[in-house]
Amino acid sequence: MTTRPDPHYAGYRYPAEIITTAVWLYFRFPLSLRMVEELLAARGITVSHETVRQWARKLGVSGISCSAGLS
């Protein structure tokens, strides 16, 4: 049985968990976009810093807190 994809992330190349984690890292810790890119690369996820920037701009802090179930 597969889970239905989150409609907020429809059309993205990466799963919602990766997008949420990348943007959460960027906003939660004092990391640059390139540092987030390197952290993901260390875990085998190839994503550019520009992609992380676009995710952060579009989703913002409120989008991450809702998706991650954070209060």
N, C-alpha and C positions, 0 to 999 in steps of 0.2 A: 504494500500500500504506500503510495507516495503522498506527500503533503502538497497542498495547493500553494503555488507561489504567491507571495505578498503582492497585491496589486500596486502598491507604492513603488515597487521595483520592477514592474513589467517593462520589458524592452531593454533592460540592462544586460550586459555581457556576463557580469559576475553575479554570483548568488548574493542574496540579501545579507547573509551573515558576514561576508567579506566586506561589503560596502559599509555596513553598520560598524564593523570593527575598525576599519580604516578611518572613518569620520570620527568615531568615538576617541580613538587614539589622538587624532589631531586636536580636538577640542578639550579633551580631558588633561592632557599632559603638554608641557611646553615644547612641543616637537615641531620642526619645520615639515613642510610637505615632502621634502626629499628624505627626511629621517623616517617618515611613515612609509615611504616607498621602499627604503632599505629594510625596515622591519618586516614588511610583507615579503620582500624578496628573500630574506633569510628563512622564511617559512615556505618558500617555493611558489609564491604568488607574484606573478609578473604584472605590475601595474605602474603606470607613470605618475609622477608627482602632479602633472596637469590633470589627470583623471581624478585623483584624490581632491584636488582643488575644486573641480567641477561638482563632485559629489558633495563636498562641504558647503559650497555656495548654494546648491539646489536644496539639499536636505536640512542643513543648519542644525543647530543644537536641539531645537524642538522636535525635529523629525527623528533624530537619533534617540532621544529620551522616550518618545512614544514607541518606536520600533523595538527598542531594547528592553522595554518594560521598566525603565528607570523612573524614579520619581523626582 
